[in-house]
Amino acid sequence: MKPDTIDPRVAAARQALASGRPEEAKRLLAPMLTGTRPSAEGLFLLAVACRRMGDLPDAMAALRKADLLAPGQDSIAFETASLQVTLEQFPEALARLESLATRHPSDPAITQLRAAVLVHLNRFGEGLALASQLPAGPGRTDVEARALLALGQGQKAAERLAALPRLHAFKLVGGQPSGSLPLSEKALQSWLGGPVARPE
């Protein structure tokens, strides 16, 4: 995102986010939601801070206002799509991602999120085809495993999961309430050949 004219609130909030203090970033930037010298960059950072804190309504409000100030800004559009996925607003997220993909057809983050959304929308073949364009890694494996399990291809899904570190595989199975894989920990342990490391 192109920085706005230097605003000490924005600079301080950026520093707060970098040092793991989203609450401080939100304190600095929240007045922008009510019209106190708002800027697109400040509202974008406010949305990031709110999302890290789990305040999704304020995150979306900040992104909508940022989009009014900087219409068509790709970073705002992608963050909005990502938040829409978290909120399970899959059709809206896909429309935004399709628009982004026309401008950035080779961007791996856009491709991965598009593929994941297609799987959530039960468009498994399209999701798998799109995921195949990604380099090997957890993001591609996540999409492929979800699609293959939904298609009843458990063994192929297991092969994908077995390529992941056990901790990531465990998080993939149980870490996302809205999209957890229909796979028990016992089955996962059997497929992976040993206990699954639990998150601390």
C-alpha positions in Angstrom: 0.0 0.0 0.0 1.3 3.5 -0.9 1.9 5.3 2.4 -0.1 8.4 3.2 1.5 11.7 4.2 3.4 10.8 7.3 1.0 10.6 10.3 2.6 9.9 13.7 -0.3 7.8 14.7 0.2 5.5 11.7 3.9 5.3 12.3 3.4 4.4 16.0 0.7 1.9 15.2 2.9 0.2 12.6 5.6 -0.1 15.3 3.2 -1.4 17.8 2.0 -4.1 15.4 5.5 -5.1 14.6 6.3 -5.6 18.3 3.1 -7.7 18.9 1.0 -5.0 20.5 -2.2 -4.8 18.5 -4.1 -3.3 21.4 -1.9 -0.2 21.3 -2.3 0.0 17.5 -6.0 0.0 17.9 -5.9 2.6 20.6 -3.9 4.9 18.3 -6.0 4.4 15.2 -9.6 3.7 16.5 -10.5 7.5 16.3 -10.2 7.2 12.5 -13.4 5.1 12.5 -15.3 8.1 13.8 -13.8 10.5 11.3 -10.8 11.9 13.1 -8.3 12.5 10.3 -8.7 9.1 8.7 -6.3 7.7 6.2 -6.4 4.6 4.1 -3.2 3.2 5.5 -4.2 4.0 9.1 -7.6 2.2 8.6 -5.9 -0.7 7.0 -3.5 -1.1 10.0 -6.5 -0.7 12.3 -8.2 -3.6 10.5 -5.1 -5.7 11.0 -4.9 -4.8 14.7 -8.6 -5.5 15.2 -8.4 -8.8 13.5 -5.5 -10.0 15.6 -7.5 -9.1 18.6 -10.6 -11.0 17.3 -12.6 -7.8 16.8 -13.9 -8.8 13.4 -16.8 -6.2 13.1 -14.4 -3.3 13.7 -11.9 -4.9 11.3 -14.5 -5.0 8.6 -15.7 -1.4 9.3 -12.1 -0.2 9.1 -11.6 -1.9 5.7 -14.8 -0.6 4.3 -13.9 2.9 5.2 -10.3 2.4 3.9 -11.8 1.2 0.6 -13.8 4.5 0.3 -10.7 6.5 0.8 -8.6 4.4 -1.6 -10.9 2.5 -4.0 -9.4 -0.3 -5.9 -6.4 -0.7 -3.5 -5.3 -4.3 -3.9 -4.0 -4.8 -0.4 -7.3 -3.6 1.1 -9.2 -5.8 -1.3 -7.2 -8.9 -0.3 -7.4 -8.2 3.4 -11.2 -7.8 3.0 -11.5 -11.1 1.1 -9.4 -12.8 3.8 -11.7 -11.5 6.5 -14.8 -12.5 4.5 -13.4 -16.0 4.5 -13.0 -15.9 8.3 -16.6 -14.7 8.5 -17.7 -17.5 6.1 -18.9 -15.0 3.5 -17.5 -17.2 0.8 -19.4 -16.0 -2.3 -18.5 -12.4 -1.5 -14.9 -13.3 -0.9 -14.7 -15.3 -4.2 -16.0 -12.3 -6.2 -13.3 -10.1 -4.7 -10.6 -12.6 -5.2 -11.6 -13.2 -8.8 -11.3 -9.5 -9.5 -7.8 -9.5 -7.8 -6.8 -12.5 -9.9 -7.4 -10.7 -13.1 -4.7 -8.2 -12.1 -2.4 -10.6 -10.4 -2.9 -14.0 -12.0 0.4 -15.5 -10.6 0.1 -14.2 -7.0 0.3 -17.3 -4.8 -1.5 -15.8 -1.9 -4.5 -14.9 -4.1 -4.4 -18.3 -5.8 -4.3 -20.2 -2.5 -7.2 -18.3 -1.0 -9.3 -18.6 -4.2 -8.7 -22.4 -4.2 -9.7 -22.6 -0.5 -12.8 -20.6 -1.1 -13.8 -22.8 -4.1 -13.5 -25.9 -1.8 -15.6 -24.2 0.8 -18.2 -23.7 -1.9 -18.1 -27.4 -2.8 -16.5 -26.6 -6.2 -13.9 -29.2 -5.4 -12.6 -29.9 -8.9 -12.0 -26.2 -9.6 -10.3 -25.8 -6.2 -8.0 -28.8 -6.8 -7.1 -27.5 -10.3 -6.2 -24.1 -8.9 -4.3 -25.6 -6.0 -2.2 -27.6 -8.5 -0.7 -24.2 -9.7 0.7 -23.6 -6.2 4.2 -24.7 -5.2 4.3 -27.6 -2.8 3.8 -26.6 0.8 1.2 -26.4 3.6 -1.1 -24.1 1.8 -1.5 -26.3 -1.2 -1.7 -29.4 1.0 -4.5 -27.8 3.1 -6.6 -27.1 0.1 -6.0 -30.5 -1.5 -6.6 -32.5 1.7 -10.0 -30.8 2.3 -11.1 -31.3 -1.2 -10.1 -34.9 -1.4 -11.7 -35.8 1.9 -14.9 -34.1 0.8 -14.8 -36.2 -2.4 -14.4 -39.4 -0.4 -10.8 -39.9 -1.4 -9.4 -40.5 2.1 -6.3 -42.3 1.1 -5.2 -39.5 -1.3 -6.0 -37.0 1.4 -3.9 -39.0 3.9 -0.9 -39.0 1.5 -1.1 -35.2 1.4 -1.4 -34.9 5.2 1.5 -37.3 5.8 3.8 -34.9 4.0 3.1 -32.2 6.6 4.8 -31.7 10.0 2.6 -33.4 12.6 1.8 -30.1 14.4 0.6 -28.5 11.2 -1.4 -31.6 10.3 -3.1 -31.5 13.7 -3.9 -27.8 13.3 -5.3 -28.5 9.8 -7.6 -31.1 11.3 -8.8 -29.3 14.4 -7.7 -25.7 14.2 -10.4 -24.1 12.1 -13.9 -24.6 13.5 -15.7 -23.6 10.3 -13.7 -25.9 8.1 -12.2 -28.7 10.1 -11.5 -31.9 8.2 -13.9 -34.8 8.9 -11.0 -36.8 10.3 -10.5 -38.1 13.8 -7.2 -37.7 15.6 -7.0 -41.5 15.9 -7.2 -41.8 12.1 -4.7 -39.1 11.6 -2.3 -40.8 14.0 -2.7 -44.0 12.2 -2.0 -42.4 8.8 0.9 -40.4 10.1 2.4 -43.4 11.9 2.6 -41.9 15.4 1.2 -39.4 17.9 0.2 -36.0 16.7 2.0 -33.1 18.5 -0.6 -30.9 20.1 -0.3 -27.1 20.1 1.0 -25.6 23.3 
